Amino acid sequence: MTVTEQPTEQPTGPETTPAGPETTATGPTADAVESTAAAAEPAVAEPAPRRPRRVLWAVARWTAAVVVCGGVGAGAAMGITALDRNDVPGLATESDGRWDYPELRLPALPVDRPRPFTDGNEGEIHYADLRELLLPAPAGATPDPKLKGGFVSTDAYLSLYAKESRGELKEHLADSTLRHIAARGWTTPDGTRTSIHLLRFSSVAYAEAFKDVSLQAAAADGPKALPDGVEGVVMENFADDVDVADTSLYAYAEKKPYGPERVRWAYIQAGDTLALITQAREGEALVVPFQQTVTLQNQLLG
């Protein structure tokens, strides 16, 4: 819509009239009177021409547009900088398959008791509560009702192995002054079942002896005592990448061909404690979460 500009009326100055009655020959002349009256009358300045309204409307509209655009741009910039990188389209980092574990902290120790691999602890003993050394379940996992993070029996632990191995392992455990076993398990949304068992012995020597029995080779490519349902085994090659001082790591995977699900498992020997971590999943037990779980549990024990 165009606003029509009305013509501006220009004012004129006031008429000059004689200051009094008509002069006589003896008074001032008419020209002198007119001159005096003009000098006494204040001058009236002509008003400056108004800026056309059309220009004022255009300036107002452009000013408002600049303010709005600036506000929107600033708001968008602040919003993007406040977001996590993974929440910004085009900047998200694709997941590599790792699970979302809670922040890990070493448990408190009894007064005047050292960590297992520090000066003054020649026996490499874990003085912390063994249950608090268990790796917590990742976000979104469903806890195993039988493995809630407490102590479990020897038979419950031996049920992880094939029946032909349980008798021999049980005898060794009976002779090894085993103190107790703590365990935790869970199932993640992708169907992976995880269990972690920590076995604490009365000394490092007994822990190493039972580790050697568990890893006793039936063939050159793997241990004799296999998880229940596993027939063939291959070594996992990531142990050298896990840099945890004073611990030993041995990792395995079920060899093809395997049944409906595949199993991966690992032993960690850390001082007086031996850990067994197992993961099983229909089709394929994924490598990344297995290595992540083993590495984190190793760090808690070391």
Salt bridges, closest charged atoms under 4 A:
ASP96 OD2 - ARG98 NE 2.88
GLU103 OE2 - ARG105 NE 3.96
ASP129 OD2 - ARG131 NH2 2.89
ASP155 OD1 - LYS170 NZ 3.23
GLU168 OE1 - LYS224 NZ 3.54
ASP190 OD2 - ARG281 NE 3.68
ASP212 OD1 - LYS211 NZ 3.37
ASP228 OD2 - ARG166 NH2 3.90
GLU236 OE2 - ARG264 NH1 2.28
GLU261 OE2 - ARG193 NH2 2.60
ASP272 OD1 - HIS126 ND1 2.83
ASP272 OD2 - ARG200 NE 3.98
GLU284 OE2 - ARG262 NH1 2.89
GLU284 OE2 - ARG264 NH2 2.87
